[in-house]
Amino acid sequence: RPPRRARSRMRRRGVWERVDAVLGPEYAASWLRDVMLPSLGDTVEGCFDRGEDTVVVWRAVCDVVDVPSMLR
């Protein structure tokens, strides 16, 4: 079993890849860095920096962005 930190990175990458798929690679990087998630009071990157659970962050992203059901 990978160390907790490695598992966390893999999950974060999954969020980044899904946002990439929804918004496109040109916009996704800045969106993850700059757009505030109202329910969490921070950006995706900020939430990850403070240790927020990835599932909680992904649900907050889905509240803000029209994410196709296959990616939810």
N, C-alpha and C positions, 0 to 999 in steps of 0.2 A: 504494500500500500504506500503510495507516495506521501511525503510529508505534507502536513496541512497547507503550508505556503504554496507548494507546487499545485495541489488540487485547486486552491483559490485562484491561481493564475489561469489555469485551464478554464475555469468557469468564467472568469472575466473575459477571456478571449472569446468565449461563446457569445457573451453579450455584445462584444465589439463586432463580431462577425454578423450577428443578427441585425444590429443597427446598420451595418454596412449594406446588408441585403435589402433593408427597407428604405434607407435614405440615399444609398449610393455612396461609393468610396470617396468621392470628392467632398461631400458634405458631412459624412458621418464623423470624421475625426474632430472637426470643429464643434459639431453638435454635442458630442460626448464631453467636450471640454467646456462649452460655453452655455448650454441651455440648462436652466434651472428646473429641477423636478419639484413641483410645488408640494407634493406630499412628503418629500424628504428634506426640503429646504436647502438643496445643494445640487451640483451637477453630478453626472454619472462618475466622472473621475474623482470629484470631491468625496462622494459617498464611498467609493472604493478606498480612497486614501485614509478615511477615518474608520474603515473596517466594516462597513455596512454589508449585510448578507447579500449575496449576488441575486438570489431569488427576489428579495424585496426590491432591489434596484431594478431588476428586469420588469417586475409588475408596475413599478412607477413609470418606467419608460413606456410600457403598453398603455398606461392611462393618458399619456401625453401624445403619443404617436399612433396613427392607425396601423397597427401591426396585423398582418394577415394571420388568420387562425392557425395555419400550419407552423408558424414561428413562435406562437405563444407558449 
